[in-house]
Amino acid sequence: MSGPEFDSRAFLKTLTSRPGVYRMMDGSGKVIYVGKARNLKKRLASYFRKNLSSPKTRSMVARIRQVEITITHTENEALILENNLIKELKPRYNILLRDDKSYPYIYLSSGHRHPRLALHRGARKRKGRYFGPYPSAGAVRETLNLMQKLFRVRQCEDAFYANRSRPCLQYQIKRCSAPCTGMISDVRYREDVRHAELFLEGRSNAVIDQLVERMQAASEALEFEQAARYRDQIAALRRIQERQYVSGSGGDLDVIAAMVKNGIGCVQVFFIRNGRNLGNKSWFPRHTDDADAAELLAAFLPQYYLSGGREIPSEILLNQPLEEAEWLAGVLSERAGHKVELRHRLRGDRSRWVRMAEANAGAALEGLLAGKANLRSRFEALQEALDLEELPRRIECFDISHTFGESPVGACVVFDLNGPVKSDYRRFNIREVAAGDDYAALEEALTRRYTRIKKGEGKLPDVLIIDGGKGQLARATRVLEELQITGVTLLGIAKGPSRKPGQETLFLSGRERPLILQGNSPALHLIQQLDGEAHRFAISGHRQRRGKARTTSVLEEIPGLGPKRRRQLLQQFGGLQEVARAGIDDLARVPGISRAMAGRIYERFHPDREGG
């Protein structure tokens, strides 16, 4: 450790009692800790007492060679400056939040004859309404998919909408009312938009009341098909209420719980908007050694709420008391433009919500400590490599396998933060394309997979990986556009002539330049793991299909040869290859095979030869 020992006594004599921020540096001049204080002299003196209880603090103080201070006008200014410096400098002794870049919203456009719903990130500048924030793009996609079933409001891009001469696939699978081609009147469409808006406002009871009135009117007018549709909407809305609503009185709040185990910290946040639970999310801040849950929470809250223009609700429920809760609440109120309360002593529903957040934080920690940490670091590396707005939590990878065009099979494998999700793996026997047309085979597999998901048979991924280069990526892009699936990052893997690991070229949809990762990149290792698993799964499916075709399909094509006699033939000769070599006399010796049948079997394998 270079540099002279730090003279804390002399330093403390120079200090003011005003509020400010301090930066502690080591012998190389690197900032190792940033802190704030209402009283700089009093706060810094606490570091240089004898018998410091925290090993982490003792280690930090031993490395201090210089301390710089910045005096601020107000205490609130000190807290904001501290947060900015932590974000910029990332000191090794500060608890650091690695946060997503922005949070997604559901956007409802306005000023259009037929408004659309869409996932939105970034600045909210376009005309329309924004609902959220949601904890992840996956949560938004799930809600949008649900709303397509309920209200059938279009979700396609305006350019796609403007160029339709006939309804698209969404109309055929009853996920859109096709206003682009006049399949619904403007009045009815506006009703659906209004119902969607009320639902997003958390006023689904009002939607149900209106639907009940319309159902009764349709029934009285003998429009039974329309009445049945209203009935199904009402039933679906009531099921959603049971699942999503946590507060009969509505309101916006965040529920936050921090837990620490074995030196690893987890913070769980539940997003409650208009009384609806929009979902939850886990964070695992860095540098949490020796920190307790209250310390973790105190470090998390300013970094979380004072960065990135995040929406701050009027009420934040916590599982730990904070020494400086009043101070932080004042800063957050100033930033939000309305009063913000940090509450810890809770009863009733609010107490149950905090316990729910604690239970989720505990489960997330257990999962990480059970050997999933390395996999999570690979997901984080992929987020950084692909410049994703948030940590991907579900990845799907597709591969096509065949032998010179024979028996093609498409395979889809799924990984989440815990590893392979084998229950969600799927294979697709390709039937409707020409032999050897990999592009069309991929398009068929993707269309079948994501049409089913649009119908509610599964979850959409955050990242979709395709085994192939620009051509395959273009086909995949076209499929997602046709199905109006947005917010999924598309990645193609071109392996090059030698197909050696480490030499992959990656193509991202919407980006001109390819991405090449270093051979030791954890992100590349994750991509290789997914691609290898998809390849293995596709090959095994192809071999099964090819084997079945070669052992049964030829015999199945012979009229009058049933399953029992096919089985006898294969058993007598030891397989299809030996059946193909046999003459008519040999075949006729098999019990149940007449000479005429033996001739038909021989003819099937030797169409240009005479029997013998």
Secondary structure, DSSP 4 states (H G I P E B T S, - for coil): --SPPP-HHHHHHT--SS-EEEEEE-TTS-EEEEEEESSHHHHHHGGGSSS-S-HHHHHHHHH--EEEEEE-SSHHHHHHHHHHHHHHH--TTS-B----S---EEEEE-SSSS--EEEE-S---SSEEEE---S-HHHHHHHHHHHHHHH----S-HHHHHT-SS--HHHHTTS---GGGTSS-HHHHHHHHHHHHHHHTT-HHHHHHHHHHHHHHHHHTT-HHHHHHHHHHHHHHHHHHHHHB--TT---EEEEEEEEETTEEEEEEEEEETTEEEEEEEE--B--TT--HHHHHHHHHHHHHSSTT----SEEEESS--TTHHHHHHHHHHHHTS--EEE-S--HHHHHHHHHHHHHHHHHHHHIIIIIHHHHHHHHHHHHHTT-SS---EEEEEEEEEETTEEEEEEEEEEETTEE-GGG-EEEE--SS-TT-HHHHHHHHHHHHHHHHHTTSS---SEEEEES-HHHHHHHHHHHHHTT--SPEEEEEE--SS--TT--EEEETT-SS-B---TT-HHHHHHHHHHHHHHHHHHHHHHHHHHHIIIIIHHHTSTT--HHHHHHHHHHHTSHHHHHH--HHHHHTSTT--HHHHHHHHHHH-TTS---
